[in-house]
Structure formats: structure tokens, C-alpha cells
Amino acid sequence: MSTDETTTVVAKPKPVKKLKPARKQVKAGDVERKETPQTGKEYNIWYNKWAGGDREDNYSNKVKSQTRCHIKKDSGLTRANTTGIRYCCLFYARGCCPYGWECDYLHTLPDPDNALPDSSKDCFARDKFSDYRDDMGGVGSFNRQNRTLYVGRIKETGPGPETEEIVMRHFKEWGEIERIRVLQYRSVAFVTYVSEFGAQFAKEAMACQSLDNDEILNVRWATEDPNPVQKVAEKRRLEEIGQEAITARMDPRIVDAMRAVRALEDGDMLDDEGGVVEDPESGETEDPERKRRRIELPPPQEATSEPPPQPLGLLSADTMEGLKYFAEIRKRNGVSLAVINPKTVPPKPLTLGLGVADYGSDEED
């Protein structure tokens, strides 16, 4: 006689790793600021460069960044974790924050699930603008949610899949990536993140950095994708985000009541969890518009022995019915119709004296 004994092994939850105080990425004075060589006569504060000089290759004057952020080593607790500030440190993203745990901003990646208090600012608390710059650099625009980065000046040493793997390895550190598109032989890649915060952080973290071949990357915002399929998908994604945000702020009782009203209009039945119960007798589901039309149709009138009123003279049948209805109301309220007899109308009182209205200017007297 044999018995089968089954043992269930319960997996222990992984302990939550506590953050340590953030380390100081650099010491004061370690980073030498190298000015871009002047090629013009006027300094443009909007583009942060000299204008009017040689515009043949503006990016060739860029200098490779001396620092780089490493999430595993540099992330940690700062004063912002106690003060409640949700914005990240810009210099932490660039790898050159000298304050460490004394910094007033977060030294972690932005959380895509937690919305920022002001949508007109990026994850570094910088104000967005109504439109992008001509070179698609800078903070960005608040009129469009941009999750795609343009990465230029990539040194390709192999086929397209190899370049895509290199780009994925360097850019996945800053957030979850949705897709990567590499334009082979053009040294260009487009990186789309799941969250806009990831794209904002990656743009600053990878500016003037290199991949594997000691190049200087040109990272800026990508223009809107002209692909109609991607436009439809992006529109649907924004609508879903809006619906989730509205549902999260609404009272669940109101949501249940709206579902019940909608089900009543469509002629459906709801279960205890609010789901639609399909009719087992009818295999096909009825169109909601047909259900709504079927519900809104008036009930069939019962046959009555009283013939419909016929039009009499100038008055139509509907008018006669209305007069009968008002007459019945007057009877119930005890109000009788007052009939005016022209014979019983009292004569107008005589006016004594000469009134102004009785004076005729055509009379001689």
C-alpha cells in the first residue's frame, strides 16, 4: 500500500534592499570645465553657444564628458527622501554631483508610477517650453509627451543587430525600453522608452558620452514619428492613461453606478464583480446600438374600444384632446369657465370736464 505525499515549498519573499546614503560622485574641483572654442561674435543664451561662426559641423566642437553616472554605485538616500522632493538631481544624472547624501534632490531613477506635482516641469524640475528648439535639444515641450530619443554619431563596427545590442546595453540602464530602431550606415538610432521620465533622464545621462568605440554621442529629442500605425498606437496609449487616471481619482461607488446604468441601457446583466453576464441561450452578442434602440422604443399600445377622436372643423384631433384635458383639470380644481356676455358689459363712465384726450384740434368750437 503506497501513499503519494506532495510537499509544497513556499518561496520566501526577497528582502527589500535598503538604500544606503548616496556617495559623492566627484570632489570639488575634480571636473575641469572646458569652454567650447569661440566661433562667432554673439553669444546666444537660448542655444548656449556663440552664433555667427562656422556652422559646417557644430557638434564637432563638443568635448567628451569627463564623468558618467553609475546607477548601482551612485544611487542612494539624500535629503530629498526626508523632505519629500520628487525631482532628481541633474548633476547626479551627469555623474558629477559633489554633495552626495547632502544633496537636496533625489539620487535615484525617476519612478514612472509616481506622477510629478507639476506636469510643466521635467524630472529635474526644469521648466518646459511650448515648443522645441530648432536643434531639438534643451528641456523639451509640454505640448507633447515625447518618449523617443535621437542618438546620432554612432560608430558602427558591425551589422545592424550588433549596433542595436550595443545601444540597448548602454541605454537600458536609465529605464525600461519599448523599442530601438537603428538606421544602418547612417550612424543613427532611435530609442523609445516606456516612460517619458526615462527618456528625460537618459538624455542628460548619455549626452556627450560614448558607447564602445570612443565616439561622442549626439543625444536630443526625436521628432514625431510619421508612421500612421505608431500615431494610432500612441493616441490609444494616451487615452488609456487618461482613463486610468480618471478612474483612480473617482469614487468606486460612482464607477459601479455608471456601469449599472450603462448595462441597463445596453440590456445586459452584471454579476457581483461588475462584469457583463452573457446570455447562454443566445450565442451571439447583440449590438449595443440595437439594444439601445430596442429599449428606447415605446411599448405597444393596448387596443381600446374608444375610437380615436376625429378632427372637427378647424381644430385637429390633438387640439380637441388638449382642450378636453384642460377642461377636466378645471373641473377637478372647481374652476368654471367665465363666459363674457357682450350685452351685460357696463357702459363706459362719463367723464366730467374737458380732458386733454377729448379735445379735437379740427373742431371750430
Disulfide bonds with the S-S distance in Angstrom:
none
